[in-house]
């Protein structure tokens, strides 16, 4: 079973996305900020990471920088954020994100992108 790590400080969104991904057959893990996310990546070695940008402790950009310098840099990251400016998307991709999903989003969009990277 493919493993997905969701890193987001917004509890309701994180849990809702996790539940929907579990229902369609993924093993899902959660972290509430980038620092916790980096630790979980080492522990569970997910197949895909979905990461918010605006979070306390370590934001999504800080997570991306550290992740891309780690031994787990081959694990694809999808950024999920309410930041919708072109510069934000470009910065995320420049840091190594595979895709950028703007909040709010339709779950079918997210599923299509997840399927692309995992199936």
N, C-alpha and C positions, 0 to 999 in steps of 0.2 A: 504494500500500500504506500503510495507517494505521501511524503510529509511536507506540510506547508507551515511556515512560521509567520504569524501575523504580529507586527509590531505597531502598536497604536495606543496612545494614552486615553483615547475616547472609549471607555469601557463598553457602552451599549453597542457602538458600531463594531468594535473588535469581536464581541461575543456573537453578534448577529451574523457577521461574515463567517466566523468560525463555525457556527451551527449550520449555515447553508452549505459550506464546503464539506462538512462532515456528512451531511445528508447525501451529497452526490459522490461520496466514497473516498474522501481524503482523510488522512490522519493529520489533525491540526493542533498546533501549539501556539501559545500566546506569550507576548512580552509587552510591558507597558511603556518602555522607552528604549532608545537606541543602545544604551549601556547594557540593559538586561537582554536585549536582542542579541548583542555580540556574544554574551555568555551562552545563550540558548543555542545559537548556531554551532558553537563548539560541542555542546552536549548532545544535540539531536541530529546534527548534520542534515538539515532539511533539503528537499529537492527544489524548493522555491521559497522566496521570502517576499511578503507583501509588507511594505513599510510606509508609515505616515511620515510627513516632513516636520510639521510643527508639534514638537513634544518637549517636555522638560528633561533635565539631566543631560541627554545627548539627543539632538534632533536627527532627522532623517539624513541630512547632508553629512553630519558628523559620523553617523552610522555608515553611510556609503563610503566615505573616505577610509575609515578603519577596516571595513569589510573588504574593500578592493585591495588593501595592503596585507590581508590575512591569507592564510593557506586555504581558506574557503571561498576565495574570490570567484571561483567558477560557478558558484551557486547563483542563479539569476535572481535579481531583485526587481520587483514592480513597485514603483512609488505611487502612493495613494494620497492625494492631498486636496485641500480646499484652495490651495495656492494655484491659481490658473493662469498667471501671467506667462507669456512666452519665455521670458528670462528664467523663470522657475523651472519650466520643463527642460530648457536647454542646459541649465546647471545640473539637473538630475541626470540627464543622459550623459553629459560630459563626465560626471563622476562614475558612470558605469551602469546606471539603471537600464534595464531592458525595455521598460515601458513606463508611461506616466498616466495614471488614471485620475481624472478630476472628480472630486466630491461635489455634489451628490452624483452617484452613478447608479446605473441599472445593473442588478446582479448578473443578468445574462451577458452584459458586456464584460464584466470581470471574469465570468466563467469561460467565455470565449478566449480571453487572453491567457488565463491559467491553463486551459486545455492546450493551447498552442505551445506553451513551454514545457508541459508535462506529458502530453500524450504523443 
